[in-house]
Amino acid sequence: MRTARPFRRTVVAFAAAGLLLSGCSTDTRDRPDDLRSPSDRTASTVLPVLEALPEDINEDLQPYYEQRLSWRDCGVAGFQCATLAAPLDYDDVQPAEDVQLAVARVRATTPGERIGSLLVNPGGPGASAIDYLQGYAGTGFPQEVRARYDMVAMDPRGTGRSEPVECLTDEEMDEFTQVDRTPDNDREIEELVTAFEEFAQSCQERSGPLLEHISTVESARDLDLLRALLGDEQLHFYGASYGTYLGATYAGLFPSRVGRLVLDAGIDPRLTTLETDREQAGGFETAFRSFAEDCAGQPACPLGHDGPDEASERLRALFEQLDENPLPTKDDRPLTESLATSGVAQAMYSPHLWQNLRVALTAALDDSDGTQLLALSDAYHDREEDGSYGSIMFAFPAISCLDNPAALDTPQDVRGELASFEEASPTFGRDFAWATLLCAAWPVEPVGGPRSIEAEGAADILVIGTTRDPATPYAWSVGLAEQLESGVLLTYEGDGHGAYNASPCIDAAVGTYLLDGVTPEDGTTCD
């Protein structure tokens, strides 16, 4: 969707607590094929294992571990902020090139019973952890957790307030988001490829050497710096979506320093980018079918009452109509096919947005008004009402394309895989397939690739997967838990991206783990 690996920020999914009653059970992970672990499908592939770093701190890095954080008032009630210096290149430390990383915290409300610091990351990659902390995590975590932990966030390098990646101007971004992402002929393919190349070139021109040093491995090493400067012997961490990849990478690099790690909506680092993109398309299809079934049970459903297949056909017909004739909106931007697709995708992240989508689709189909679908699309693209864009739209591809090679390199490659993408997702597959070419245009060579993270010797790590998660399919959480030597899988039978704060059963298990260090039985299911 947004790019080749669209792990959408998860703030929306956590903005409102779920109201459904939930219960827990245990199982043996016997799942249908589409919920199986990726290792079941790639068992013959031998992958490298992420190796732990030496426990002794390198002499060049010692000054960074000995710096002191100067905390100041953030201007947001109860929060303090500081700045952390980290080497741009951990393998070639040059203090003159240091990156400055923004940190925020809110102190434990019961200092005498404090366990330590709980670092949070909402995903992306590229979402601001500080915005998440100040907007939700500082108050949204249970009172019992906030009483015993300092809640802490650091914007990863290249994101938010931490020297963010810069690319297109706001006006150029408006044009970029309207480019046809499902080209029908050679001219449209050339226009899409050119848009991707211009996007990538703008990032290189405006961000420079930073683009080469915003990998997840480097951000995980930054986390260890922050852990030490906070005075904690172990890292306690809550990460969602991409945050699970960051947290798992930390565990692989520093297994002896793992404290209580909650990895919600897991990513399996063993998958190739092609597998990731195609399976994520399938995840959005699963979520859409769940939405369609819910919609069919409503008195007025703009996609009909005959089930997901009919709903998908009607939605694709709308997309085709918009491809030829974009709808007017109350903005000066018409609703194009690409913007509409992003708007529908945005609503898949949380069932709380399904009503918004029904209303938006009704307006588009019955009144030829694209305003509300455009609003959902703007939320997906992190576009504010004043027309400005947040940094996630730039940081996301910059980090993703640095971490892993492109899924497909040429339009010919995409054509060869279109059928497999459309099989995975009749609704979104073509969009996902063509979006892979952004990383093919990226100006910086990737530094990583598929690998296993075992984190041998780490304390128990809690991995949570949601069975109908759109952006991180459930099988990825199964795969992440099974490859981590100490991984414990907790399953939420439900909808939405991320399970914490969507189920009292999940919330109770996470609370027990964070407060007492006790995990649920491996394979426990909440519904």
KEDOPA-959121 format. One record per residue (C-alpha): residue number from 1; residue in three letters; x, y, z. Coordinates in Angstrom, 2 decimals, padded with zeros to 5 digits. Example, Ala and Ser with C-alpha at 12.3 -4.5 7.8 and 13.67 -1.06 7.14 Angstrom:
2
pos | code | X | Y | Z
1 | ALA | 012.30 | -004.50 | 007.80
2 | SER | 013.67 | -001.06 | 007.14
***
This chain:
527
pos | code | X | Y | Z
1 | MET | 000.00 | 000.00 | 000.00
2 | ARG | 001.93 | 003.09 | 001.14
3 | THR | 005.22 | 001.55 | 000.05
4 | ALA | 006.68 | -001.87 | -000.31
5 | ARG | 006.41 | -002.67 | 003.40
6 | PRO | 003.51 | -000.60 | 004.74
7 | PHE | 003.53 | -001.29 | 008.45
8 | ARG | 001.12 | 001.46 | 009.29
9 | ARG | 001.55 | 003.32 | 012.55
10 | THR | -000.64 | 001.74 | 015.20
11 | VAL | -001.83 | 004.74 | 017.20
12 | VAL | -005.33 | 004.49 | 015.70
13 | ALA | -005.70 | 000.90 | 016.81
14 | PHE | -004.96 | 001.84 | 020.40
15 | ALA | -006.93 | 005.07 | 020.58
16 | ALA | -010.04 | 003.46 | 022.05
17 | ALA | -010.29 | 000.42 | 024.27
18 | GLY | -012.28 | -002.51 | 022.95
19 | LEU | -015.67 | -003.04 | 024.59
20 | LEU | -016.17 | -006.73 | 023.80
21 | LEU | -016.03 | -009.33 | 026.54
22 | SER | -013.02 | -011.59 | 026.11
23 | GLY | -011.88 | -014.88 | 027.48
24 | CYS | -008.70 | -016.96 | 027.39
25 | SER | -007.97 | -020.51 | 026.31
26 | THR | -004.98 | -022.51 | 025.20
27 | ASP | -004.36 | -024.27 | 021.91
28 | THR | -001.67 | -026.14 | 020.04
29 | ARG | -001.34 | -023.64 | 017.20
30 | ASP | -003.22 | -025.92 | 014.82
31 | ARG | -004.36 | -023.29 | 012.34
32 | PRO | -005.68 | -023.13 | 008.79
33 | ASP | -003.03 | -022.74 | 006.10
34 | ASP | -003.37 | -018.95 | 005.95
35 | LEU | -002.62 | -018.69 | 009.68
36 | ARG | 000.38 | -021.00 | 009.71
37 | SER | 003.87 | -019.90 | 010.57
38 | PRO | 006.05 | -018.78 | 007.63
39 | SER | 008.58 | -021.42 | 008.65
40 | ASP | 006.06 | -024.08 | 007.59
41 | ARG | 006.25 | -022.66 | 004.07
42 | THR | 009.99 | -021.95 | 003.86
43 | ALA | 011.38 | -024.81 | 005.91
44 | SER | 014.04 | -025.62 | 003.33
45 | THR | 015.54 | -022.12 | 003.43
46 | VAL | 018.65 | -021.72 | 005.58
47 | LEU | 018.93 | -018.15 | 006.83
48 | PRO | 021.64 | -016.35 | 008.77
49 | VAL | 020.97 | -015.74 | 012.45
50 | LEU | 021.34 | -012.25 | 013.90
51 | GLU | 024.41 | -012.50 | 016.11
52 | ALA | 024.68 | -010.87 | 019.52
53 | LEU | 027.11 | -008.00 | 019.96
54 | PRO | 029.94 | -008.27 | 022.51
55 | GLU | 028.75 | -007.39 | 026.01
56 | ASP | 031.76 | -005.16 | 026.67
57 | ILE | 031.32 | -001.62 | 025.44
58 | ASN | 033.79 | -000.63 | 022.73
59 | GLU | 036.21 | 002.11 | 023.77
60 | ASP | 034.96 | 004.37 | 020.96
61 | LEU | 031.43 | 004.08 | 022.30
62 | GLN | 032.24 | 004.57 | 025.97
63 | PRO | 031.69 | 008.38 | 025.91
64 | TYR | 028.19 | 007.83 | 024.53
65 | TYR | 027.34 | 005.44 | 027.35
66 | GLU | 028.71 | 007.93 | 029.89
67 | GLN | 026.87 | 011.05 | 028.68
68 | ARG | 024.22 | 012.52 | 030.94
69 | LEU | 020.71 | 013.34 | 029.85
70 | SER | 019.64 | 016.87 | 030.67
71 | TRP | 015.90 | 016.67 | 031.29
72 | ARG | 013.70 | 019.71 | 030.75
73 | ASP | 010.01 | 020.49 | 030.67
74 | CYS | 008.42 | 019.49 | 027.33
75 | GLY | 005.60 | 021.97 | 027.40
76 | VAL | 003.19 | 019.03 | 027.78
77 | ALA | 001.91 | 018.56 | 031.31
78 | GLY | 003.87 | 015.94 | 033.24
79 | PHE | 006.40 | 015.17 | 030.49
80 | GLN | 010.13 | 015.79 | 030.43
81 | CYS | 012.33 | 015.87 | 027.33
82 | ALA | 016.01 | 015.36 | 026.64
83 | THR | 018.39 | 014.85 | 023.72
84 | LEU | 020.68 | 011.87 | 023.28
85 | ALA | 023.82 | 011.91 | 021.13
86 | ALA | 024.57 | 008.75 | 019.13
87 | PRO | 027.18 | 008.02 | 016.49
88 | LEU | 025.95 | 008.30 | 012.92
89 | ASP | 027.98 | 005.20 | 012.06
90 | TYR | 028.59 | 002.71 | 014.86
91 | ASP | 031.39 | 001.11 | 012.84
92 | ASP | 033.20 | 004.39 | 012.20
93 | VAL | 032.59 | 006.69 | 015.14
94 | GLN | 033.08 | 010.36 | 014.24
95 | PRO | 031.74 | 012.63 | 017.03
96 | ALA | 031.42 | 015.54 | 014.62
97 | GLU | 028.82 | 013.52 | 012.69
98 | ASP | 026.71 | 012.48 | 015.71
99 | VAL | 022.95 | 012.29 | 015.36
100 | GLN | 020.80 | 013.94 | 018.01
101 | LEU | 017.90 | 011.76 | 019.18
102 | ALA | 014.86 | 013.17 | 020.95
103 | VAL | 013.66 | 011.47 | 024.16
104 | ALA | 010.60 | 012.06 | 026.36
105 | ARG | 009.36 | 010.53 | 029.57
106 | VAL | 006.67 | 010.71 | 032.24
107 | ARG | 007.76 | 009.50 | 035.65
108 | ALA | 006.29 | 006.58 | 037.58
109 | THR | 003.43 | 007.71 | 039.80
110 | THR | 004.61 | 005.47 | 042.67
111 | PRO | 008.40 | 005.97 | 042.68
112 | GLY | 008.93 | 003.76 | 045.72
113 | GLU | 007.63 | 000.74 | 043.80
114 | ARG | 009.29 | 001.59 | 040.50
115 | ILE | 010.41 | -001.37 | 038.36
116 | GLY | 012.30 | 000.71 | 035.81
117 | SER | 011.64 | 002.44 | 032.50
118 | LEU | 009.18 | 001.11 | 029.93
119 | LEU | 010.19 | 002.22 | 026.45
120 | VAL | 007.44 | 002.34 | 023.82
121 | ASN | 007.46 | 002.33 | 020.04
122 | PRO | 004.22 | 002.42 | 017.97
123 | GLY | 005.69 | 001.16 | 014.71
124 | GLY | 005.75 | 002.54 | 011.22
125 | PRO | 008.62 | 002.41 | 010.61
126 | GLY | 008.74 | 006.14 | 011.02
127 | ALA | 005.95 | 006.87 | 013.50
128 | SER | 006.94 | 009.25 | 016.28
129 | ALA | 007.29 | 007.37 | 019.56
130 | ILE | 007.19 | 010.70 | 021.41
131 | ASP | 003.87 | 011.68 | 019.84
132 | TYR | 002.55 | 008.25 | 020.77
133 | LEU | 003.76 | 008.60 | 024.36
134 | GLN | 002.38 | 012.09 | 024.82
135 | GLY | -000.84 | 011.46 | 022.94
136 | TYR | -001.70 | 008.08 | 024.35
137 | ALA | 000.86 | 005.89 | 026.07
138 | GLY | 001.54 | 008.29 | 028.95
139 | THR | -002.06 | 007.97 | 030.10
140 | GLY | -003.46 | 005.04 | 028.10
141 | PHE | -001.46 | 002.30 | 029.76
142 | PRO | -003.15 | 000.98 | 032.92
143 | GLN | -002.65 | 002.97 | 036.09
144 | GLU | -000.89 | -000.01 | 037.68
145 | VAL | 001.74 | -000.02 | 034.94
146 | ARG | 002.22 | 003.77 | 035.00
147 | ALA | 002.60 | 003.62 | 038.76
148 | ARG | 005.64 | 001.36 | 038.54
149 | TYR | 007.34 | 002.41 | 035.31
150 | ASP | 008.72 | 005.61 | 033.94
151 | MET | 007.06 | 005.69 | 030.50
152 | VAL | 009.76 | 006.61 | 027.98
153 | ALA | 009.88 | 007.19 | 024.22
154 | MET | 012.69 | 007.97 | 021.79
155 | ASP | 012.01 | 008.92 | 018.19
156 | PRO | 014.23 | 006.56 | 016.17
157 | ARG | 016.91 | 008.19 | 014.05
158 | GLY | 015.47 | 009.73 | 010.90
159 | THR | 011.96 | 010.08 | 012.38
160 | GLY | 009.87 | 012.58 | 014.30
161 | ARG | 012.09 | 014.94 | 016.27
162 | SER | 015.27 | 012.89 | 015.73
163 | GLU | 016.76 | 014.47 | 012.60
164 | PRO | 013.89 | 013.29 | 010.39
165 | VAL | 014.39 | 012.22 | 006.80
166 | GLU | 013.30 | 014.95 | 004.40
167 | CYS | 012.03 | 014.37 | 000.86
168 | LEU | 009.26 | 016.06 | -001.13
169 | THR | 007.59 | 019.37 | -000.29
170 | ASP | 003.97 | 019.30 | 000.86
171 | GLU | 002.76 | 020.35 | -002.59
172 | GLU | 004.88 | 017.66 | -004.22
173 | MET | 003.50 | 015.09 | -001.77
174 | ASP | -000.04 | 015.97 | -002.80
175 | GLU | 000.91 | 015.18 | -006.39
176 | PHE | 002.77 | 012.01 | -005.39
177 | THR | -000.18 | 010.55 | -003.46
178 | GLN | -002.43 | 010.99 | -006.51
179 | VAL | -000.18 | 009.10 | -008.93
180 | ASP | -001.92 | 006.03 | -010.36
181 | ARG | -000.54 | 003.04 | -008.45
182 | THR | -002.34 | 000.49 | -010.64
183 | PRO | -001.11 | 001.45 | -014.12
184 | ASP | -003.00 | 000.09 | -017.12
185 | ASN | -000.56 | 000.87 | -019.94
186 | ASP | 003.07 | 001.70 | -020.67
187 | ARG | 002.52 | 005.43 | -020.27
188 | GLU | 001.05 | 005.04 | -016.79
189 | ILE | 003.81 | 002.62 | -015.83
190 | GLU | 006.42 | 005.16 | -016.91
191 | GLU | 004.67 | 007.87 | -014.89
192 | LEU | 004.64 | 005.68 | -011.78
193 | VAL | 008.30 | 004.70 | -012.13
194 | THR | 009.25 | 008.35 | -012.68
195 | ALA | 007.32 | 009.39 | -009.56
196 | PHE | 009.14 | 006.77 | -007.50
197 | GLU | 012.52 | 007.85 | -008.91
198 | GLU | 011.83 | 011.53 | -008.19
199 | PHE | 010.68 | 010.69 | -004.66
200 | ALA | 013.85 | 008.69 | -003.97
201 | GLN | 016.08 | 011.36 | -005.50
202 | SER | 014.49 | 014.07 | -003.36
203 | CYS | 015.21 | 012.04 | -000.22
204 | GLN | 018.85 | 011.69 | -001.19
205 | GLU | 019.21 | 015.37 | -002.02
206 | ARG | 017.52 | 016.63 | 001.15
207 | SER | 018.70 | 014.01 | 003.66
208 | GLY | 022.23 | 013.17 | 002.48
209 | PRO | 024.37 | 010.66 | 004.44
210 | LEU | 021.63 | 010.15 | 007.03
211 | LEU | 019.87 | 007.83 | 004.55
212 | GLU | 022.68 | 005.30 | 004.95
213 | HIS | 022.41 | 005.13 | 008.75
214 | ILE | 018.78 | 004.74 | 009.80
215 | SER | 018.62 | 000.95 | 009.78
216 | THR | 016.75 | -001.00 | 012.44
217 | VAL | 020.03 | -002.45 | 013.73
218 | GLU | 021.35 | 001.07 | 014.33
219 | SER | 018.11 | 002.11 | 016.03
220 | ALA | 018.31 | -000.97 | 018.26
221 | ARG | 021.81 | 000.07 | 019.29
222 | ASP | 020.43 | 003.52 | 020.08
223 | LEU | 017.90 | 001.83 | 022.37
224 | ASP | 020.74 | 000.25 | 024.31
225 | LEU | 022.36 | 003.65 | 024.76
226 | LEU | 019.12 | 005.01 | 026.16
227 | ARG | 018.66 | 001.99 | 028.44
228 | ALA | 022.07 | 002.60 | 029.97
229 | LEU | 021.56 | 006.34 | 030.37
230 | LEU | 018.25 | 005.73 | 032.13
231 | GLY | 020.12 | 003.60 | 034.67
232 | ASP | 018.39 | 000.33 | 033.77
233 | GLU | 020.31 | -002.94 | 033.62
234 | GLN | 017.68 | -004.44 | 031.34
235 | LEU | 015.42 | -003.04 | 028.63
236 | HIS | 011.69 | -003.14 | 029.28
237 | PHE | 009.85 | -002.43 | 026.05
238 | TYR | 006.44 | -002.32 | 024.39
239 | GLY | 006.59 | -002.34 | 020.59
240 | ALA | 003.76 | -002.64 | 018.09
241 | SER | 003.96 | -003.57 | 014.40
242 | TYR | 007.40 | -002.40 | 013.17
243 | GLY | 008.15 | -001.86 | 016.87
244 | THR | 008.18 | -005.67 | 017.20
245 | TYR | 010.95 | -005.84 | 014.60
246 | LEU | 012.88 | -003.17 | 016.49
247 | GLY | 012.36 | -004.95 | 019.80
248 | ALA | 013.26 | -008.37 | 018.40
249 | THR | 016.38 | -006.91 | 016.80
250 | TYR | 017.38 | -005.49 | 020.17
251 | ALA | 016.87 | -008.91 | 021.75
252 | GLY | 019.05 | -010.52 | 019.09
253 | LEU | 021.86 | -008.00 | 019.58
254 | PHE | 021.66 | -007.76 | 023.38
255 | PRO | 019.96 | -010.94 | 024.69
256 | SER | 021.44 | -010.66 | 028.20
257 | ARG | 019.94 | -007.17 | 028.57
258 | VAL | 016.38 | -008.18 | 027.71
259 | GLY | 013.91 | -007.43 | 030.47
260 | ARG | 010.17 | -007.55 | 029.81
261 | LEU | 009.52 | -007.21 | 026.06
262 | VAL | 005.99 | -007.06 | 024.68
263 | LEU | 005.90 | -007.44 | 020.90
264 | ASP | 002.37 | -006.76 | 019.64
265 | ALA | 001.44 | -007.45 | 015.99
266 | GLY | 004.64 | -009.27 | 015.15
267 | ILE | 006.81 | -009.13 | 012.05
268 | ASP | 008.73 | -012.22 | 010.98
269 | PRO | 012.26 | -011.15 | 009.91
270 | ARG | 012.82 | -014.43 | 008.07
271 | LEU | 010.55 | -013.45 | 005.19
272 | THR | 011.79 | -011.98 | 001.94
273 | THR | 010.37 | -008.62 | 000.97
274 | LEU | 008.36 | -010.29 | -001.79
275 | GLU | 006.81 | -012.71 | 000.71
276 | THR | 006.14 | -009.86 | 003.12
277 | ASP | 004.44 | -007.67 | 000.52
278 | ARG | 002.29 | -010.45 | -000.91
279 | GLU | 001.25 | -011.81 | 002.49
280 | GLN | 000.45 | -008.33 | 003.73
281 | ALA | -001.82 | -007.85 | 000.72
282 | GLY | -003.55 | -011.02 | 001.90
283 | GLY | -003.80 | -009.56 | 005.39
284 | PHE | -005.66 | -006.53 | 004.11
285 | GLU | -007.94 | -008.82 | 002.11
286 | THR | -008.73 | -010.80 | 005.26
287 | ALA | -009.51 | -007.59 | 007.12
288 | PHE | -011.68 | -006.30 | 004.26
289 | ARG | -013.70 | -009.51 | 004.18
290 | SER | -014.31 | -009.18 | 007.90
291 | PHE | -015.45 | -005.59 | 007.36
292 | ALA | -017.69 | -006.71 | 004.49
293 | GLU | -019.35 | -009.38 | 006.61
294 | ASP | -020.00 | -006.82 | 009.33
295 | CYS | -021.29 | -004.31 | 006.77
296 | ALA | -023.67 | -006.85 | 005.25
297 | GLY | -025.35 | -007.18 | 008.65
298 | GLN | -026.04 | -003.44 | 008.87
299 | PRO | -029.39 | -001.96 | 007.70
300 | ALA | -027.61 | 000.15 | 005.09
301 | CYS | -024.43 | -001.26 | 003.55
302 | PRO | -023.04 | 000.57 | 000.50
303 | LEU | -021.36 | -002.63 | -000.72
304 | GLY | -024.45 | -004.82 | -000.54
305 | HIS | -025.68 | -007.58 | 001.73
306 | ASP | -024.52 | -010.69 | -000.11
307 | GLY | -021.13 | -011.07 | 001.53
308 | PRO | -017.44 | -010.35 | 000.93
309 | ASP | -017.23 | -011.47 | -002.70
310 | GLU | -019.97 | -009.07 | -003.80
311 | ALA | -018.49 | -006.33 | -001.62
312 | SER | -015.07 | -006.77 | -003.20
313 | GLU | -016.56 | -006.63 | -006.70
314 | ARG | -018.45 | -003.43 | -005.92
315 | LEU | -015.40 | -001.81 | -004.35
316 | ARG | -013.21 | -002.72 | -007.32
317 | ALA | -015.85 | -001.29 | -009.63
318 | LEU | -015.66 | 001.96 | -007.68
319 | PHE | -011.87 | 001.97 | -007.98
320 | GLU | -012.13 | 001.43 | -011.75
321 | GLN | -014.65 | 004.27 | -012.02
322 | LEU | -012.32 | 006.58 | -010.08
323 | ASP | -009.44 | 005.58 | -012.33
324 | GLU | -011.36 | 007.11 | -015.23
325 | ASN | -013.29 | 009.84 | -013.43
326 | PRO | -012.07 | 011.04 | -010.00
327 | LEU | -014.80 | 012.30 | -007.70
328 | PRO | -015.03 | 015.92 | -006.55
329 | THR | -014.45 | 016.73 | -002.89
330 | LYS | -014.85 | 019.76 | -000.65
331 | ASP | -011.06 | 020.07 | -000.88
332 | ASP | -009.32 | 021.28 | -004.04
333 | ARG | -008.07 | 017.71 | -004.57
334 | PRO | -010.27 | 015.20 | -006.38
335 | LEU | -010.61 | 011.66 | -005.07
336 | THR | -008.50 | 009.47 | -007.35
337 | GLU | -008.32 | 005.69 | -007.39
338 | SER | -005.06 | 005.73 | -005.43
339 | LEU | -006.43 | 008.06 | -002.75
340 | ALA | -009.61 | 006.00 | -002.43
341 | THR | -007.61 | 002.79 | -002.05
342 | SER | -005.54 | 004.37 | 000.73
343 | GLY | -008.73 | 005.58 | 002.42
344 | VAL | -010.24 | 002.10 | 002.45
345 | ALA | -006.94 | 000.65 | 003.71
346 | GLN | -006.87 | 003.16 | 006.56
347 | ALA | -010.20 | 001.87 | 007.85
348 | MET | -008.88 | -001.69 | 007.96
349 | TYR | -006.57 | -000.84 | 010.85
350 | SER | -009.35 | -000.70 | 013.41
351 | PRO | -013.00 | -001.80 | 013.58
352 | HIS | -013.64 | 001.58 | 015.19
353 | LEU | -013.20 | 003.06 | 011.70
354 | TRP | -015.62 | 000.75 | 009.91
355 | GLN | -018.59 | 003.05 | 010.45
356 | ASN | -016.53 | 005.94 | 009.00
357 | LEU | -015.83 | 003.81 | 005.94
358 | ARG | -019.48 | 002.86 | 005.46
359 | VAL | -020.44 | 006.53 | 005.54
360 | ALA | -017.60 | 007.48 | 003.19
361 | LEU | -018.46 | 004.77 | 000.68
362 | THR | -022.13 | 005.69 | 000.78
363 | ALA | -021.26 | 009.32 | 000.01
364 | ALA | -019.01 | 008.26 | -002.87
365 | LEU | -021.44 | 005.76 | -004.41
366 | ASP | -024.76 | 007.51 | -003.81
367 | ASP | -023.83 | 011.19 | -003.84
368 | SER | -020.64 | 011.22 | -005.98
369 | ASP | -018.88 | 012.96 | -003.08
370 | GLY | -015.32 | 011.82 | -002.32
371 | THR | -014.74 | 014.11 | 000.66
372 | GLN | -014.94 | 011.54 | 003.43
373 | LEU | -012.88 | 008.91 | 001.64
374 | LEU | -010.29 | 011.63 | 001.05
375 | ALA | -010.27 | 012.35 | 004.79
376 | LEU | -009.52 | 008.68 | 005.51
377 | SER | -006.77 | 008.78 | 002.90
378 | ASP | -005.27 | 011.88 | 004.48
379 | ALA | -005.16 | 010.10 | 007.83
380 | TYR | -003.37 | 007.19 | 006.16
381 | HIS | -000.80 | 009.56 | 004.62
382 | ASP | -000.35 | 011.57 | 007.83
383 | ARG | -001.60 | 014.74 | 006.10
384 | GLU | -002.82 | 017.54 | 008.35
385 | GLU | -005.73 | 019.87 | 007.57
386 | ASP | -003.28 | 022.65 | 006.69
387 | GLY | -001.80 | 020.47 | 003.94
388 | SER | 001.42 | 019.57 | 005.78
389 | TYR | 002.70 | 016.01 | 005.99
390 | GLY | 004.37 | 014.28 | 008.91
391 | SER | 007.76 | 012.66 | 008.50
392 | ILE | 006.45 | 009.07 | 008.51
393 | MET | 005.80 | 009.16 | 004.77
394 | PHE | 009.52 | 009.74 | 004.21
395 | ALA | 010.98 | 007.71 | 007.06
396 | PHE | 008.89 | 004.67 | 006.20
397 | PRO | 010.45 | 003.91 | 002.79
398 | ALA | 013.85 | 005.19 | 003.90
399 | ILE | 014.06 | 002.66 | 006.73
400 | SER | 012.27 | -000.16 | 004.90
401 | CYS | 014.37 | 000.10 | 001.75
402 | LEU | 017.59 | 000.25 | 003.80
403 | ASP | 016.67 | -002.77 | 005.90
404 | ASN | 015.77 | -005.12 | 003.04
405 | PRO | 016.29 | -005.47 | -000.72
406 | ALA | 013.46 | -004.50 | -003.05
407 | ALA | 010.85 | -007.18 | -003.65
408 | LEU | 010.81 | -006.58 | -007.42
409 | ASP | 013.17 | -004.54 | -009.57
410 | THR | 011.42 | -003.77 | -012.85
411 | PRO | 007.92 | -003.36 | -014.31
412 | GLN | 008.49 | -006.68 | -016.07
413 | ASP | 009.08 | -008.30 | -012.67
414 | VAL | 005.85 | -006.81 | -011.37
415 | ARG | 003.89 | -008.08 | -014.35
416 | GLY | 005.25 | -011.54 | -013.65
417 | GLU | 003.97 | -011.46 | -010.05
418 | LEU | 000.67 | -009.63 | -010.56
419 | ALA | -001.34 | -012.85 | -010.64
420 | SER | 000.08 | -014.03 | -007.31
421 | PHE | -000.67 | -010.67 | -005.68
422 | GLU | -004.21 | -010.63 | -007.05
423 | GLU | -004.73 | -014.18 | -005.83
424 | ALA | -003.65 | -013.08 | -002.35
425 | SER | -005.87 | -010.00 | -002.54
426 | PRO | -008.38 | -009.38 | -005.34
427 | THR | -009.13 | -006.00 | -003.73
428 | PHE | -005.67 | -004.61 | -002.99
429 | GLY | -003.21 | -006.94 | -004.73
430 | ARG | -002.37 | -004.83 | -007.81
431 | ASP | -001.70 | -001.78 | -005.63
432 | PHE | 000.68 | -003.76 | -003.43
433 | ALA | 002.48 | -005.27 | -006.39
434 | TRP | 003.25 | -001.98 | -008.17
435 | ALA | 004.22 | -000.27 | -004.89
436 | THR | 007.23 | -002.60 | -004.64
437 | LEU | 009.06 | -000.50 | -007.24
438 | LEU | 009.72 | 002.36 | -004.83
439 | CYS | 012.50 | 000.42 | -003.13
440 | ALA | 013.82 | -000.56 | -006.56
441 | ALA | 014.41 | 003.17 | -007.17
442 | TRP | 016.05 | 003.75 | -003.80
443 | PRO | 019.46 | 005.50 | -004.00
444 | VAL | 021.03 | 003.68 | -001.02
445 | GLU | 022.02 | 000.03 | -001.07
446 | PRO | 020.20 | -002.16 | 001.49
447 | VAL | 022.24 | -003.30 | 004.48
448 | GLY | 020.07 | -006.20 | 005.64
449 | GLY | 017.88 | -009.00 | 004.43
450 | PRO | 015.92 | -012.02 | 005.66
451 | ARG | 017.38 | -013.60 | 008.78
452 | SER | 016.33 | -015.42 | 011.89
453 | ILE | 016.38 | -013.78 | 015.32
454 | GLU | 016.79 | -016.30 | 018.11
455 | ALA | 018.03 | -014.11 | 021.00
456 | GLU | 019.57 | -017.09 | 022.74
457 | GLY | 019.65 | -016.62 | 026.50
458 | ALA | 017.09 | -013.80 | 026.62
459 | ALA | 014.36 | -013.71 | 029.26
460 | ASP | 010.82 | -014.64 | 028.21
461 | ILE | 009.51 | -012.38 | 025.42
462 | LEU | 005.74 | -011.98 | 024.98
463 | VAL | 004.58 | -011.96 | 021.33
464 | ILE | 000.95 | -011.07 | 020.56
465 | GLY | -000.78 | -011.84 | 017.26
466 | THR | -004.27 | -010.91 | 016.03
467 | THR | -005.93 | -013.43 | 013.72
468 | ARG | -007.41 | -010.85 | 011.32
469 | ASP | -004.71 | -008.21 | 011.55
470 | PRO | -004.46 | -006.40 | 008.19
471 | ALA | -000.91 | -005.05 | 008.27
472 | THR | 000.91 | -007.83 | 010.13
473 | PRO | -000.80 | -011.14 | 009.33
474 | TYR | -001.20 | -013.50 | 012.26
475 | ALA | 001.25 | -016.03 | 010.82
476 | TRP | 004.04 | -013.49 | 011.29
477 | SER | 003.50 | -013.38 | 015.05
478 | VAL | 003.49 | -017.18 | 015.14
479 | GLY | 006.77 | -017.18 | 013.22
480 | LEU | 008.36 | -014.51 | 015.41
481 | ALA | 007.44 | -016.33 | 018.61
482 | GLU | 008.74 | -019.68 | 017.39
483 | GLN | 012.12 | -018.38 | 016.23
484 | LEU | 012.79 | -016.46 | 019.44
485 | GLU | 014.29 | -018.98 | 021.84
486 | SER | 012.23 | -017.54 | 024.71
487 | GLY | 009.22 | -016.38 | 022.67
488 | VAL | 005.76 | -016.91 | 024.16
489 | LEU | 002.79 | -016.58 | 021.80
490 | LEU | -000.45 | -014.94 | 022.91
491 | THR | -003.27 | -014.91 | 020.33
492 | TYR | -006.20 | -012.52 | 019.97
493 | GLU | -009.08 | -013.89 | 017.89
494 | GLY | -010.27 | -010.62 | 016.47
495 | ASP | -009.91 | -007.69 | 014.10
496 | GLY | -007.61 | -004.69 | 013.91
497 | HIS | -003.92 | -003.94 | 013.90
498 | GLY | -002.53 | -004.75 | 017.33
499 | ALA | -004.32 | -006.40 | 020.25
500 | TYR | -003.28 | -004.46 | 023.34
501 | ASN | -006.18 | -002.32 | 024.54
502 | ALA | -008.56 | -004.20 | 022.27
503 | SER | -009.26 | -007.09 | 024.64
504 | PRO | -009.47 | -007.21 | 028.46
505 | CYS | -008.01 | -010.71 | 028.31
506 | ILE | -004.96 | -009.49 | 026.37
507 | ASP | -004.63 | -006.45 | 028.62
508 | ALA | -004.66 | -008.61 | 031.75
509 | ALA | -001.97 | -010.93 | 030.38
510 | VAL | 000.25 | -008.00 | 029.39
511 | GLY | -000.26 | -006.37 | 032.79
512 | THR | 000.73 | -009.53 | 034.65
513 | TYR | 003.84 | -009.85 | 032.51
514 | LEU | 004.93 | -006.22 | 032.89
515 | LEU | 004.26 | -006.08 | 036.63
516 | ASP | 005.21 | -009.59 | 037.77
517 | GLY | 007.35 | -010.92 | 034.93
518 | VAL | 004.98 | -013.88 | 034.45
519 | THR | 003.89 | -014.80 | 030.91
520 | PRO | 000.70 | -016.64 | 030.02
521 | GLU | 001.02 | -020.24 | 028.90
522 | ASP | 002.48 | -020.42 | 025.41
523 | GLY | -000.37 | -020.72 | 022.90
524 | THR | -002.99 | -018.96 | 025.03
525 | THR | -005.85 | -017.50 | 023.00
526 | CYS | -008.12 | -014.58 | 023.90
527 | ASP | -011.41 | -014.07 | 022.08
***
